Amino acid sequence: MHAMVRAYSGKGATELYDLLMNRQDEVKQEMGRVSGLVSYDLAQTDEGCVAMIVCRDKLGCDQSMSIAKDWLAENAKHLGLTPPRIIEGEIGVHLP
């Protein structure tokens, strides 16, 4: 399995969390299209938010990044977001 964390901070990050929560049904539908999806979580942080995704392989995580990028370009352009910090890697331990 592979995990990816997209950490949003800086310009527009707090507003992004609010937007994603207000449109969470749409976000769930979009992320649900990811091939090999194991889990998707969104968490609010002091600096904005983080999106965490676990997929069966790196290809799924890469697909989630593409879906997120397209969705943000279409729906959050007005926020002028600072690009997220991306952290990813293979999962060593996973608990369901």
Secondary structure, DSSP 8 states (H G I E B T S, - for coil): -EEEEEEEESTTHHHHHHHHHHTHHHHHHHHTTSTTEEEEEEEEETTEEEEEEEESSHHHHHHHHHHHHHHHHHHSGGG-----EEEEEE-S----
